[in-house]
Amino acid sequence: MSTKEKRKNPIVHFVVKLVVLLILIGIIFYLSFTIFFDFARKRSLEETTLPFAAYNENTIFSIDKILLFSSASASASNVTAKANGSWVLDVNQYTDIAIYLDTGNFSTFTDENTIKSLTIDQVKLGTPKQGTPHLFYKNMNTFATFVPEPEENVLTPENSLEYTILPSTGSIDYTKPQIYQTANNPITLGYVNTLQTEAVITDTSTPLVHDGSLLKKASIPISSIANTISFRITILNNLNQRFSTIVSLEIPVYDEGVGDYGNLYNGSIVKHLASETYLYRLYRFQ
């Protein structure tokens, strides 16, 4: 080996050792940061999930039953009889919704299981193939009857519905969104899908009945009005603890469980949703 080659070898060895050392330092830094961030994520998860689990050890508020009534109708003022015997009318499909709250398996009412405020928001109305859907507060005294969309208490993705809370001995005005603090009355909502304006119905062989048969007479396919809606219910109890859940519902237009009688063309559909425990649990977040 020449003298020149001997001089090069120490430099080569030094460079190799330096590169290896830098690689090892990089690996150590990478592992250190990975372990640190894993620990931070675990700590953050514990700080959020452990209190949540503690908050929800017991079920305070839940939804144990939902009643849905679906049919169709037209406003009487919008029905016109033509000289040729046909009818011209605005066709609407509607579903009335009653949501029954449960305040837990308690023998008495306390600040924990009584309502201080109740809000419905984060409304999503879906997109049926036909029509324009709306959701609004429904007067319980007009449940299972068609009511045109009111000018107030309409629910949209941008607004919310605030209930007035009354003592259990109070008197409720069902024309307004009110509920007993002990949840003795249901939450009632109305869904209306405006389908056809000035639809011409030429089939006059049978009487014009304001129910789901209008859809068949107006040649509106059942599949075109299928839809799913959702909204959030939030309750603040008298301890200022906040509970909420997202309710998602399919609009009943065909109920396979009852065969042909479950077809909305035959008039109406009544659907009961219930569970041995609960349909939805309102989880405490605060």
C-alpha positions as CSV (number, residue, x, y, z in Angstrom):
1,M,0.0,0.0,0.0
2,S,1.4,3.4,-1.0
3,T,1.9,6.2,1.5
4,K,-0.9,8.2,-0.3
5,E,-3.4,5.4,0.2
6,K,-2.4,5.1,3.9
7,R,-3.2,8.8,4.3
8,K,-6.7,8.4,2.7
9,N,-7.8,5.5,4.8
10,P,-8.1,7.4,8.1
11,I,-10.1,10.1,6.4
12,V,-12.4,7.5,4.9
13,H,-12.8,5.7,8.2
14,F,-13.6,9.1,9.9
15,V,-16.2,10.0,7.3
16,V,-17.9,6.5,7.6
17,K,-17.9,6.8,11.4
18,L,-19.4,10.3,11.2
19,V,-22.1,9.2,8.8
20,V,-23.0,6.2,11.0
21,L,-23.0,8.4,14.1
22,L,-25.4,10.9,12.4
23,I,-27.7,8.1,11.4
24,L,-27.8,6.8,14.9
25,I,-28.5,10.3,16.3
26,G,-31.3,10.7,13.8
27,I,-32.8,7.3,14.8
28,I,-32.6,8.3,18.5
29,F,-34.3,11.6,17.8
30,Y,-37.0,10.0,15.7
31,L,-37.7,7.3,18.4
32,S,-37.7,10.0,21.1
33,F,-40.2,12.2,19.3
34,T,-42.4,9.1,18.5
35,I,-42.4,8.0,22.1
36,F,-43.1,11.6,23.3
37,F,-46.0,12.1,20.9
38,D,-47.5,8.7,21.7
39,F,-47.3,9.6,25.4
40,A,-48.9,13.0,24.7
41,R,-51.7,11.4,22.7
42,K,-52.3,8.8,25.3
43,R,-52.4,11.5,28.0
44,S,-54.8,13.6,26.0
45,L,-57.0,10.6,25.4
46,E,-57.1,9.7,29.1
47,E,-57.9,13.3,30.0
48,T,-60.9,13.3,27.6
49,T,-62.3,9.7,27.8
50,L,-61.9,9.1,31.6
51,P,-64.0,12.1,32.6
52,F,-66.5,11.2,29.8
53,A,-66.8,7.6,31.2
54,A,-67.2,8.9,34.7
55,Y,-69.9,11.4,33.6
56,N,-71.9,8.6,31.9
57,E,-71.6,5.8,34.5
58,N,-75.4,6.1,34.9
59,T,-78.1,6.9,32.2
60,I,-79.9,10.0,33.2
61,F,-81.8,11.0,30.1
62,S,-82.7,8.7,27.2
63,I,-85.3,8.2,24.4
64,D,-87.3,5.0,24.9
65,K,-89.9,5.4,22.2
66,I,-90.6,7.2,19.0
67,L,-93.9,7.3,17.1
68,L,-94.1,8.2,13.5
69,F,-97.3,8.8,11.4
70,S,-96.9,9.2,7.6
71,S,-99.5,10.1,5.1
72,A,-100.1,12.7,2.3
73,S,-102.5,15.5,1.8
74,A,-103.3,18.8,0.1
75,S,-104.5,22.1,1.4
76,A,-108.2,22.4,0.9
77,S,-107.7,25.9,-0.6
78,N,-105.4,24.5,-3.2
79,V,-107.8,21.9,-4.6
80,T,-109.6,22.9,-7.8
81,A,-112.1,20.9,-9.7
82,K,-111.9,21.2,-13.5
83,A,-114.8,21.1,-15.9
84,N,-113.5,17.9,-17.4
85,G,-113.8,16.2,-14.0
86,S,-110.1,16.3,-13.1
87,W,-108.6,17.9,-10.0
88,V,-105.7,20.3,-9.7
89,L,-104.0,20.4,-6.3
90,D,-100.7,20.8,-4.4
91,V,-99.5,17.4,-3.1
92,N,-97.6,17.1,0.1
93,Q,-96.2,14.0,2.0
94,Y,-96.0,14.5,5.7
95,T,-94.7,12.6,8.8
96,D,-95.5,13.6,12.3
97,I,-92.9,12.6,14.9
98,A,-93.4,12.1,18.7
99,I,-90.3,11.5,20.8
100,Y,-90.7,10.2,24.3
101,L,-88.0,11.0,26.8
102,D,-87.1,8.9,29.9
103,T,-85.5,10.4,33.0
104,G,-83.9,7.3,34.3
105,N,-84.9,4.7,36.9
106,F,-85.3,7.0,39.7
107,S,-88.0,6.9,42.4
108,T,-88.0,10.7,42.7
109,F,-87.2,13.7,40.6
110,T,-84.1,15.7,41.6
111,D,-82.0,18.5,40.0
112,E,-80.1,15.8,38.2
113,N,-83.0,14.2,36.3
114,T,-85.2,17.3,35.6
115,I,-84.9,19.6,32.6
116,K,-83.7,23.2,32.8
117,S,-83.4,23.7,29.1
118,L,-84.0,21.7,25.9
119,T,-82.8,22.6,22.4
120,I,-83.0,20.9,19.0
121,D,-80.4,21.9,16.4
122,Q,-77.9,20.6,13.8
123,V,-80.8,19.6,11.5
124,K,-80.1,17.6,8.4
125,L,-83.1,17.0,6.1
126,G,-81.6,14.7,3.5
127,T,-82.3,15.0,-0.2
128,P,-85.2,13.0,-1.5
129,K,-85.4,12.4,-5.3
130,Q,-88.6,14.5,-5.4
131,G,-89.8,17.4,-3.4
132,T,-88.6,20.0,-0.9
133,P,-88.6,18.8,2.8
134,H,-89.2,21.0,5.9
135,L,-89.1,20.3,9.6
136,F,-90.9,22.3,12.3
137,Y,-92.5,22.2,15.7
138,K,-95.8,20.2,15.7
139,N,-98.8,21.0,17.9
140,M,-99.6,17.7,19.6
141,N,-103.3,18.4,19.3
142,T,-103.0,18.3,15.5
143,F,-100.8,15.1,15.5
144,A,-101.6,12.8,12.6
145,T,-103.2,15.5,10.6
146,F,-101.8,17.6,7.8
147,V,-100.8,21.2,8.8
148,P,-99.1,23.5,6.3
149,E,-95.6,24.6,7.2
150,P,-96.0,27.4,9.9
151,E,-94.2,30.7,9.6
152,E,-92.5,30.2,13.0
153,N,-90.7,27.4,14.8
154,V,-89.2,26.1,11.5
155,L,-86.0,24.0,11.9
156,T,-83.2,24.5,9.5
157,P,-79.5,23.7,9.6
158,E,-78.8,27.3,10.5
159,N,-81.2,27.7,13.4
160,S,-82.4,25.9,16.6
161,L,-85.6,25.3,18.4
162,E,-85.7,26.3,22.1
163,Y,-88.3,24.7,24.4
164,T,-89.9,26.5,27.2
165,I,-89.6,24.4,30.4
166,L,-92.6,24.2,32.7
167,P,-93.0,22.7,36.2
168,S,-94.9,19.4,36.3
169,T,-97.9,21.1,37.7
170,G,-98.1,23.7,34.9
171,S,-100.4,24.0,32.0
172,I,-99.0,23.5,28.5
173,D,-99.9,25.5,25.5
174,Y,-99.3,22.9,22.7
175,T,-99.3,25.6,20.0
176,K,-95.8,26.5,21.3
177,P,-92.7,24.4,22.0
178,Q,-93.1,23.6,25.7
179,I,-92.2,20.6,27.8
180,Y,-92.6,19.6,31.4
181,Q,-89.3,19.6,33.4
182,T,-90.1,15.9,34.2
183,A,-90.5,15.1,30.4
184,N,-94.2,14.0,30.9
185,N,-95.1,15.1,27.4
186,P,-93.3,14.1,24.2
187,I,-91.3,16.2,21.8
188,T,-93.4,16.6,18.7
189,L,-92.1,17.6,15.3
190,G,-93.7,17.8,11.8
191,Y,-92.0,16.8,8.6
192,V,-93.5,18.0,5.3
193,N,-92.2,17.3,1.8
194,T,-93.7,19.6,-0.8
195,L,-94.0,17.4,-3.8
196,Q,-96.1,18.8,-6.7
197,T,-97.6,22.2,-7.2
198,E,-100.8,22.2,-9.3
199,A,-100.7,18.5,-10.0
200,V,-103.4,17.4,-12.3
201,I,-105.3,14.2,-11.2
202,T,-107.4,12.7,-13.9
203,D,-108.4,9.5,-12.1
204,T,-111.8,10.5,-10.8
205,S,-113.2,6.9,-10.6
206,T,-112.8,7.0,-6.8
207,P,-113.3,9.9,-4.3
208,L,-110.4,12.2,-3.7
209,V,-109.2,11.2,-0.2
210,H,-106.6,13.3,1.6
211,D,-104.2,10.5,2.5
212,G,-101.3,8.5,0.9
213,S,-103.6,7.5,-2.0
214,L,-103.0,11.0,-3.4
215,L,-99.4,10.0,-4.2
216,K,-100.7,7.1,-6.4
217,K,-103.3,9.3,-8.1
218,A,-100.6,11.9,-8.8
219,S,-98.2,9.2,-10.1
220,I,-95.5,10.0,-7.5
221,P,-93.3,6.9,-7.0
222,I,-92.9,5.9,-3.3
223,S,-89.1,5.4,-3.9
224,S,-88.8,9.1,-4.9
225,I,-89.9,10.4,-1.5
226,A,-87.8,8.1,0.7
227,N,-85.6,10.2,3.0
228,T,-83.6,10.2,6.2
229,I,-83.5,13.2,8.6
230,S,-81.4,13.8,11.7
231,F,-81.1,16.4,14.4
232,R,-79.4,16.9,17.8
233,I,-81.3,17.1,21.1
234,T,-79.5,18.8,23.9
235,I,-80.7,18.9,27.6
236,L,-79.4,21.0,30.4
237,N,-80.4,19.7,33.8
238,N,-80.9,21.7,37.0
239,L,-77.3,20.9,38.0
240,N,-76.2,22.7,34.8
241,Q,-74.9,19.4,33.3
242,R,-75.3,19.1,29.6
243,F,-76.5,15.9,27.8
244,S,-77.0,15.4,24.0
245,T,-77.6,12.9,21.3
246,I,-78.1,12.8,17.5
247,V,-81.4,11.3,16.4
248,S,-81.6,9.8,12.9
249,L,-84.9,8.7,11.4
250,E,-86.0,7.2,8.1
251,I,-89.3,8.7,6.9
252,P,-91.7,5.8,6.7
253,V,-93.0,5.4,3.2
254,Y,-93.0,1.6,3.1
255,D,-93.1,-0.8,6.0
256,E,-92.0,-4.3,5.0
257,G,-93.2,-5.7,8.3
258,V,-96.9,-5.2,7.5
259,G,-96.9,-6.2,3.8
260,D,-99.0,-4.3,1.3
261,Y,-100.8,-2.4,4.1
262,G,-97.4,-0.8,4.8
263,N,-97.4,0.9,1.4
264,L,-98.1,4.6,1.7
265,Y,-100.3,4.4,-1.4
266,N,-102.9,2.6,0.8
267,G,-103.4,5.6,3.1
268,S,-101.0,6.0,6.0
269,I,-98.3,4.2,7.9
270,V,-98.0,4.2,11.7
271,K,-94.5,3.1,13.0
272,H,-93.5,2.5,16.6
273,L,-89.8,2.5,17.4
274,A,-89.0,1.1,20.8
275,S,-86.4,-0.9,22.7
276,E,-86.1,-2.9,25.9
277,T,-83.4,-0.5,27.1
278,Y,-83.5,2.7,25.1
279,L,-83.4,3.9,21.4
280,Y,-81.0,6.7,22.1
281,R,-79.0,7.7,25.2
282,L,-78.2,11.3,25.8
283,Y,-74.6,11.4,26.9
284,R,-73.3,13.9,29.3
285,F,-70.5,16.1,27.9
286,Q,-70.3,18.7,30.6
